[in-house]
Amino acid sequence: MDQDRKDKINSIWTVMDRFSGDKVILLVALFLMLISVISVFSSTPLLALELHSDRMSIMTSQLKTVALGFLIMLALYYVGRVEWYRKISMLGFAISFAILLILVFNLNFGFIKAGSINGARRILVVAGKQIHVYEFVKVFMIMYLGWALDTFKNQGFTSAEFLASKYTRMEFLRKPIWQKVIYIYFPIAVTTLMVMMGSNSSAIFIGGIMILMILVGGIDFRDVAIMAAALVIGFGVMFGAYKAGLLQGSRFETLISRITNDDDATMQVLLNSPRGSKDYNAARDELKQPVGALLAIKEGGFFGKGIGNSTQKYAVPVIFGDYMFSFIVEETGLWGAALLILLYFSLLARGTMVAKECDKYYDKMIVTGLIILVTGQAFMHMAVNVHVPLVPQTGQTLPLVSHGTNSFLVFSMVFGILLSISRDARENMARREAEAEPIIEHHTDDEWTQNTSV
């Protein structure tokens, strides 16, 4: 029996040793998936009531999602090639624009149509299945920007060159500033504005991730500062219009309330509205989530209440999604929080190392952008849960942990791409090391004797 156990352990280590992708990124993904299964099972009593189901069924469903995500991750690792990713990346903005267009104009093509959640158009209904658009747009735009930054660096925008050579009036397209505006800044601005139609907080997050990516990618800081200033001015104009009463009842009003975290005003709405009315229920739910999340963290303390002993999971409606970090802290205490922070920081550090090992600029940008996305969303999720001032109450999930099929599968794709590129990066590093000449030449004993005798 002991020998069989040793053989199994040895076989596991053999598989890990033969894994040529980055092992730290793989282990981080596996740990997060394991945490997800345990956390979703323990945090979903309200969801079970809502679905007229039970937590065991929900955990079984989550296990299937985790298994599918794991298979997607491995498939992209083994089959995916950087050349394929680059070709797909060229279409990232076009795909994002097309699916966002369906949402913005509430289009219905029968098989695919716009849908809404809580009065906001954020999903597509495809063959009866809900697709959370913003989860995919994040990845599509990061892939696109990786291609655009790489192409700009290598002066390879063939469409711009074709138009400039064919039409005299289009010669301005050869200028770098116009190429940046058309291929980089314009897609960022359009995507952010279209996302804003359905979710201001998601627009801030997605726009911020894209701007950070191009800043890391080497775009002139002055250009980024001009874009940021334009966004600030635009926000100021909208805020002025809101104060003048022109944007009452809009998504911008929701954004302001989330940034200011005006719980006192929400409490007044709760007290002054008829019980059971729409305003009453909205105010009650709005207070349940942030206040319940803070209470969960406070009650968790240093050691936590223990697995399965959370009380806020019976009060906070979406604790298994938007407030998963608070739930984990309540049950496991600061130890659980420290473990999650360590895992995401390890991913950030390891992703940085993988990016440095990449020998192609496109590879570096894709790894950098995806790492920023995963870790940025994780820390944004935590900031919302602990009520950091001026951080809007966004609906960002905890990557590979929170309940949610779309988000989980998208981040499984992200990890698969990271592992695929890390494999190529390590192979390139090994090849360069093999081809490099040694610092000190090796001599045989006979050669050494001849050299010293001379």
C-alpha positions as CSV (number, residue, x, y, z in Angstrom):
1,M,0.0,0.0,0.0
2,D,2.8,2.4,0.9
3,Q,4.6,1.5,-2.3
4,D,1.5,2.3,-4.4
5,R,1.1,5.6,-2.6
6,K,4.8,6.4,-3.3
7,D,4.3,5.5,-7.0
8,K,1.3,7.8,-7.3
9,I,3.3,10.7,-5.7
10,N,6.2,10.0,-7.9
11,S,4.0,10.0,-11.0
12,I,2.4,13.4,-10.0
13,W,5.9,14.9,-9.6
14,T,6.9,13.4,-13.0
15,V,4.0,15.0,-14.7
16,M,4.8,18.3,-13.0
17,D,8.5,18.0,-14.0
18,R,7.6,17.4,-17.6
19,F,5.3,20.4,-17.6
20,S,7.2,23.0,-19.7
21,G,4.9,26.0,-18.9
22,D,5.4,28.2,-15.9
23,K,4.7,26.0,-12.9
24,V,4.0,28.9,-10.5
25,I,1.2,30.2,-12.7
26,L,-0.3,26.7,-13.0
27,L,-0.2,26.2,-9.2
28,V,-1.8,29.6,-8.6
29,A,-4.6,28.6,-11.0
30,L,-5.1,25.2,-9.3
31,F,-5.2,26.7,-5.8
32,L,-7.7,29.4,-6.8
33,M,-9.9,26.7,-8.4
34,L,-9.8,24.6,-5.3
35,I,-10.7,27.6,-3.1
36,S,-13.6,28.4,-5.5
37,V,-15.2,25.0,-5.1
38,I,-15.1,25.1,-1.3
39,S,-16.2,28.8,-1.1
40,V,-19.1,28.5,-3.5
41,F,-20.4,25.5,-1.7
42,S,-20.4,27.3,1.6
43,S,-21.6,30.7,0.4
44,T,-24.7,29.9,-1.6
45,P,-27.7,29.3,0.7
46,L,-29.5,32.3,-0.6
47,L,-28.8,31.3,-4.2
48,A,-30.1,27.8,-3.5
49,L,-33.4,29.3,-2.2
50,E,-33.7,31.6,-5.2
51,L,-33.1,28.7,-7.6
52,H,-35.3,26.3,-5.5
53,S,-32.3,24.1,-5.3
54,D,-29.7,23.0,-2.7
55,R,-26.1,23.8,-2.2
56,M,-24.9,20.3,-3.2
57,S,-26.5,20.8,-6.6
58,I,-24.8,24.3,-6.9
59,M,-21.5,22.8,-5.9
60,T,-21.9,20.0,-8.5
61,S,-22.6,22.7,-11.1
62,Q,-19.5,24.6,-9.9
63,L,-17.4,21.4,-10.1
64,K,-18.5,21.0,-13.7
65,T,-17.6,24.7,-14.4
66,V,-14.2,24.2,-12.8
67,A,-13.6,21.0,-14.7
68,L,-14.5,22.7,-18.0
69,G,-12.3,25.7,-17.1
70,F,-9.4,23.4,-16.4
71,L,-9.9,21.6,-19.7
72,I,-10.0,25.0,-21.5
73,M,-6.8,26.0,-19.8
74,L,-5.0,22.8,-20.7
75,A,-6.3,22.9,-24.2
76,L,-5.0,26.4,-24.8
77,Y,-1.7,25.5,-23.2
78,Y,-1.1,22.4,-25.3
79,V,-2.7,23.5,-28.6
80,G,-2.5,27.3,-28.5
81,R,0.2,29.0,-30.5
82,V,1.4,32.6,-30.3
83,E,0.9,33.0,-34.1
84,W,-2.8,32.1,-33.7
85,Y,-3.3,34.5,-30.8
86,R,-1.7,37.3,-32.9
87,K,-4.1,36.7,-35.8
88,I,-7.1,36.6,-33.4
89,S,-5.9,39.7,-31.6
90,M,-6.2,41.8,-34.8
91,L,-10.0,41.2,-34.6
92,G,-10.3,42.0,-30.9
93,F,-11.6,45.6,-31.3
94,A,-13.9,44.6,-34.2
95,I,-15.5,41.8,-32.2
96,S,-15.8,44.0,-29.1
97,F,-17.4,46.8,-31.1
98,A,-19.9,44.4,-32.7
99,I,-21.1,42.8,-29.5
100,L,-21.3,46.1,-27.7
101,L,-23.2,47.6,-30.6
102,I,-25.9,45.0,-30.0
103,L,-26.2,46.0,-26.4
104,V,-26.1,49.8,-27.0
105,F,-28.9,49.7,-29.6
106,N,-30.8,46.8,-28.0
107,L,-30.7,44.8,-31.2
108,N,-32.5,41.5,-31.7
109,F,-31.3,39.0,-34.3
110,G,-33.3,36.1,-33.0
111,F,-30.5,33.7,-32.3
112,I,-28.6,36.5,-30.6
113,K,-30.1,39.5,-28.8
114,A,-29.4,42.1,-26.1
115,G,-30.5,41.3,-22.6
116,S,-30.5,43.2,-19.3
117,I,-29.7,42.7,-15.7
118,N,-31.2,45.0,-13.0
119,G,-32.4,47.3,-15.8
120,A,-28.9,47.7,-17.4
121,R,-28.1,46.1,-20.8
122,R,-25.0,44.0,-20.0
123,I,-25.6,40.6,-21.5
124,L,-26.3,38.9,-24.8
125,V,-28.7,36.0,-25.0
126,V,-27.3,33.5,-27.4
127,A,-29.6,30.4,-28.0
128,G,-31.2,31.0,-24.6
129,K,-27.8,31.3,-22.8
130,Q,-26.7,34.5,-21.1
131,I,-23.3,35.8,-22.1
132,H,-21.8,38.5,-19.9
133,V,-20.3,40.8,-22.5
134,Y,-17.9,42.8,-20.5
135,E,-16.1,39.7,-19.3
136,F,-15.1,38.9,-22.9
137,V,-14.6,42.5,-23.9
138,K,-11.8,42.9,-21.3
139,V,-9.8,40.0,-22.9
140,F,-10.6,40.9,-26.5
141,M,-9.3,44.5,-26.0
142,I,-6.2,43.5,-24.2
143,M,-5.4,41.1,-27.0
144,Y,-6.1,43.8,-29.6
145,L,-3.9,46.4,-27.8
146,G,-1.1,43.8,-27.7
147,W,-1.3,43.5,-31.4
148,A,-1.7,47.3,-32.0
149,L,1.3,48.2,-29.8
150,D,3.5,45.6,-31.4
151,T,2.4,46.7,-34.9
152,F,3.0,50.4,-34.1
153,K,6.4,49.6,-32.7
154,N,7.4,47.8,-35.9
155,Q,5.6,50.3,-38.2
156,G,3.5,47.6,-39.7
157,F,0.0,49.0,-40.2
158,T,-0.5,47.8,-43.8
159,S,-4.0,49.3,-44.1
160,A,-2.7,52.7,-43.2
161,E,0.2,52.4,-45.7
162,F,-2.1,51.2,-48.4
163,L,-4.5,54.1,-48.0
164,A,-1.6,56.6,-47.8
165,S,0.0,55.3,-51.0
166,K,-3.3,55.1,-52.9
167,Y,-4.9,58.5,-51.9
168,T,-2.8,61.7,-51.6
169,R,-5.2,63.1,-49.1
170,M,-4.5,60.2,-46.8
171,E,-0.8,60.6,-46.5
172,F,-1.2,61.8,-43.0
173,L,-1.8,58.2,-42.0
174,R,1.9,57.6,-42.3
175,K,2.5,59.9,-39.3
176,P,3.0,58.0,-36.0
177,I,0.6,60.3,-34.1
178,W,-2.3,59.6,-36.4
179,Q,-1.6,55.8,-36.3
180,K,-1.7,56.0,-32.5
181,V,-4.9,57.9,-32.6
182,I,-6.6,55.6,-35.1
183,Y,-5.4,52.2,-33.9
184,I,-4.9,52.7,-30.2
185,Y,-6.6,55.8,-28.7
186,F,-9.8,55.6,-30.7
187,P,-10.5,52.0,-29.9
188,I,-9.9,52.6,-26.2
189,A,-12.2,55.7,-26.2
190,V,-15.0,54.0,-28.2
191,T,-14.9,50.8,-26.1
192,T,-15.0,52.7,-22.9
193,L,-17.9,54.9,-24.0
194,M,-19.9,51.9,-25.2
195,V,-19.4,50.0,-22.0
196,M,-20.4,53.1,-20.1
197,M,-23.9,52.8,-21.6
198,G,-24.5,49.8,-19.5
199,S,-22.1,50.1,-16.6
200,N,-20.1,53.2,-15.5
201,S,-18.1,51.3,-13.0
202,S,-17.1,48.6,-15.5
203,A,-16.2,51.4,-18.0
204,I,-13.9,52.9,-15.4
205,F,-12.2,49.6,-14.7
206,I,-11.9,48.4,-18.4
207,G,-10.7,51.9,-19.5
208,G,-8.2,52.0,-16.7
209,I,-6.8,48.6,-17.5
210,M,-6.4,49.6,-21.2
211,I,-4.7,52.9,-20.3
212,L,-2.3,51.2,-17.9
213,M,-1.4,48.6,-20.5
214,I,-0.4,51.1,-23.2
215,L,1.5,53.1,-20.6
216,V,3.5,50.0,-19.6
217,G,3.8,49.2,-23.3
218,G,5.9,52.3,-23.9
219,I,3.4,54.8,-25.3
220,D,4.5,58.4,-24.6
221,F,3.4,59.4,-21.1
222,R,2.4,62.8,-22.5
223,D,-0.1,61.2,-24.8
224,V,-1.6,59.1,-21.9
225,A,-1.7,62.2,-19.7
226,I,-3.7,64.0,-22.4
227,M,-6.1,61.1,-22.7
228,A,-6.5,61.1,-18.9
229,A,-7.1,64.8,-18.8
230,A,-9.7,64.5,-21.5
231,L,-11.5,61.8,-19.5
232,V,-11.3,64.0,-16.3
233,I,-12.7,67.0,-18.2
234,G,-15.5,64.8,-19.7
235,F,-16.3,63.5,-16.2
236,G,-16.4,67.0,-14.9
237,V,-18.8,68.1,-17.6
238,M,-21.1,65.2,-16.8
239,F,-20.8,65.9,-13.1
240,G,-21.8,69.5,-13.7
241,A,-24.8,68.4,-15.8
242,Y,-25.7,65.9,-13.0
243,K,-25.7,68.7,-10.4
244,A,-27.8,70.9,-12.8
245,G,-30.4,68.1,-12.8
246,L,-29.9,67.0,-16.4
247,L,-28.8,63.5,-15.7
248,Q,-31.1,62.5,-12.9
249,G,-32.1,58.8,-13.0
250,S,-29.3,58.0,-15.4
251,R,-26.4,55.5,-15.0
252,F,-24.2,58.5,-14.1
253,E,-26.3,59.0,-11.0
254,T,-25.7,55.4,-10.0
255,L,-21.9,55.9,-10.5
256,I,-21.9,59.0,-8.3
257,S,-23.7,57.2,-5.5
258,R,-21.3,54.3,-5.7
259,I,-18.2,56.5,-5.7
260,T,-19.4,58.6,-2.8
261,N,-20.7,55.6,-0.9
262,D,-23.5,57.8,0.5
263,D,-25.0,55.2,2.8
264,D,-26.8,57.9,4.9
265,A,-28.7,59.1,1.8
266,T,-29.6,55.5,1.0
267,M,-30.8,55.0,4.5
268,Q,-33.1,58.1,4.2
269,V,-34.6,56.6,1.0
270,L,-35.2,53.3,2.9
271,L,-36.9,55.1,5.8
272,N,-39.0,57.4,3.6
273,S,-40.2,54.9,1.0
274,P,-43.3,52.7,1.5
275,R,-42.3,49.2,2.6
276,G,-42.2,46.8,-0.4
277,S,-41.9,49.6,-3.0
278,K,-39.3,49.5,-5.7
279,D,-37.3,52.3,-4.0
280,Y,-37.5,50.6,-0.6
281,N,-36.3,47.3,-2.0
282,A,-33.5,48.9,-4.0
283,A,-32.2,50.9,-1.0
284,R,-32.5,47.8,1.3
285,D,-30.5,45.7,-1.2
286,E,-27.9,48.5,-1.7
287,L,-27.3,48.6,2.1
288,K,-27.3,44.9,2.5
289,Q,-24.3,44.4,0.3
290,P,-21.6,46.9,1.3
291,V,-22.6,47.0,5.0
292,G,-22.9,43.2,5.2
293,A,-19.5,42.8,3.5
294,L,-17.8,45.1,6.1
295,L,-19.6,43.2,8.9
296,A,-18.4,39.9,7.5
297,I,-14.8,41.1,7.6
298,K,-15.1,42.5,11.1
299,E,-16.7,39.3,12.4
300,G,-14.0,37.2,10.7
301,G,-11.3,38.8,12.8
302,F,-7.8,37.1,12.8
303,F,-8.7,33.4,12.8
304,G,-12.2,33.5,11.2
305,K,-15.4,31.7,12.2
306,G,-14.5,28.4,10.5
307,I,-15.6,26.9,7.3
308,G,-19.4,26.8,7.0
309,N,-20.0,29.1,9.9
310,S,-20.6,32.4,8.1
311,T,-23.7,34.3,9.1
312,Q,-23.6,37.1,6.4
313,K,-24.1,34.5,3.7
314,Y,-27.7,34.5,4.8
315,A,-28.0,38.3,4.6
316,V,-25.8,39.6,1.6
317,P,-27.6,38.6,-1.7
318,V,-24.5,38.2,-3.9
319,I,-21.8,37.4,-1.3
320,F,-20.8,34.4,-3.5
321,G,-19.9,36.7,-6.4
322,D,-19.2,40.4,-5.8
323,Y,-18.3,40.0,-2.1
324,M,-16.5,36.6,-2.1
325,F,-13.4,38.2,-0.5
326,S,-15.5,39.3,2.5
327,F,-17.0,35.9,2.8
328,I,-13.7,34.2,2.8
329,V,-12.3,36.6,5.4
330,E,-15.4,35.9,7.6
331,E,-14.8,32.2,7.6
332,T,-11.0,32.0,7.5
333,G,-10.0,35.3,9.0
334,L,-6.9,37.3,8.1
335,W,-5.1,34.0,7.3
336,G,-7.5,33.4,4.3
337,A,-7.1,37.0,3.2
338,A,-3.3,36.7,3.4
339,L,-3.4,33.5,1.3
340,L,-5.4,35.1,-1.5
341,I,-3.3,38.2,-1.5
342,L,-0.1,36.0,-1.7
343,L,-1.5,34.0,-4.6
344,Y,-2.3,37.1,-6.7
345,F,0.9,38.8,-5.8
346,S,2.8,35.6,-6.8
347,L,0.9,35.7,-10.1
348,L,1.9,39.3,-10.6
349,A,5.6,38.6,-9.8
350,R,5.7,35.5,-11.9
351,G,4.0,37.1,-14.8
352,T,6.5,39.9,-14.8
353,M,9.3,37.3,-15.0
354,V,7.6,35.5,-17.9
355,A,7.2,38.8,-19.7
356,K,10.9,39.5,-19.3
357,E,11.8,36.1,-20.8
358,C,9.7,36.6,-23.9
359,D,11.8,37.5,-26.9
360,K,9.0,39.1,-28.9
361,Y,7.3,42.4,-28.1
362,Y,3.8,41.1,-28.8
363,D,4.3,38.2,-26.3
364,K,5.5,40.6,-23.6
365,M,2.5,42.9,-24.1
366,I,-0.1,40.0,-24.0
367,V,1.4,38.6,-20.8
368,T,1.7,42.0,-19.3
369,G,-1.9,43.0,-20.2
370,L,-3.4,39.7,-19.0
371,I,-1.5,39.8,-15.7
372,I,-2.7,43.4,-15.1
373,L,-6.2,42.3,-15.8
374,V,-6.3,39.3,-13.4
375,T,-4.4,41.0,-10.5
376,G,-6.1,44.4,-11.1
377,Q,-9.5,42.8,-11.0
378,A,-8.6,40.8,-7.9
379,F,-7.4,43.9,-6.0
380,M,-10.3,46.0,-7.2
381,H,-12.6,43.3,-5.8
382,M,-10.8,43.4,-2.5
383,A,-10.9,47.2,-2.4
384,V,-14.7,47.2,-3.0
385,N,-15.2,44.7,-0.2
386,V,-13.2,46.7,2.4
387,H,-14.9,50.0,1.2
388,V,-11.7,51.9,0.1
389,P,-12.8,55.5,-0.3
390,L,-13.6,56.7,-3.9
391,V,-13.6,53.1,-5.2
392,P,-17.0,52.6,-6.9
393,Q,-19.0,49.6,-5.8
394,T,-18.3,47.6,-9.0
395,G,-19.6,44.1,-9.8
396,Q,-16.1,42.7,-10.4
397,T,-15.7,39.1,-9.4
398,L,-12.7,37.6,-7.7
399,P,-10.9,35.9,-10.6
400,L,-11.2,32.0,-10.6
401,V,-12.9,32.1,-7.2
402,S,-16.3,33.8,-7.3
403,H,-19.4,32.0,-8.5
404,G,-20.2,32.8,-12.2
405,T,-19.7,30.6,-15.2
406,N,-18.8,33.3,-17.7
407,S,-16.2,35.0,-15.6
408,F,-14.7,31.7,-14.5
409,L,-14.4,30.4,-18.1
410,V,-13.0,33.6,-19.4
411,F,-10.2,33.7,-16.7
412,S,-9.5,30.0,-17.5
413,M,-8.9,31.1,-21.0
414,V,-6.6,33.8,-19.7
415,F,-4.5,31.4,-17.7
416,G,-4.4,29.0,-20.6
417,I,-2.9,31.8,-22.8
418,L,-0.5,32.7,-20.1
419,L,0.7,29.1,-19.8
420,S,1.0,28.8,-23.5
421,I,3.2,31.9,-23.9
422,S,5.2,31.0,-20.8
423,R,6.0,27.6,-22.4
424,D,7.3,29.3,-25.5
425,A,9.2,31.9,-23.4
426,R,11.0,29.1,-21.4
427,E,11.8,27.2,-24.6
428,N,13.3,30.4,-26.1
429,M,15.3,31.0,-22.9
430,A,16.6,27.4,-23.0
431,R,17.5,27.7,-26.7
432,R,19.4,31.0,-26.1
433,E,21.3,29.5,-23.2
434,A,22.2,26.5,-25.3
435,E,23.4,28.7,-28.2
436,A,25.3,31.1,-26.0
437,E,29.1,30.7,-25.8
438,P,30.5,29.9,-22.4
439,I,32.3,32.7,-20.5
440,I,35.3,30.5,-19.9
441,E,36.2,28.1,-22.6
442,H,36.5,24.4,-21.7
443,H,39.7,22.6,-22.5
444,T,40.6,19.0,-22.4
445,D,43.5,17.8,-20.2
446,D,45.8,17.5,-23.3
447,E,44.9,21.0,-24.5
448,W,45.6,22.3,-21.0
449,T,49.0,20.6,-20.9
450,Q,50.0,22.0,-24.3
451,N,48.9,25.5,-23.4
452,T,50.7,25.6,-20.1
453,S,53.9,24.1,-21.6
454,V,54.0,26.9,-24.2
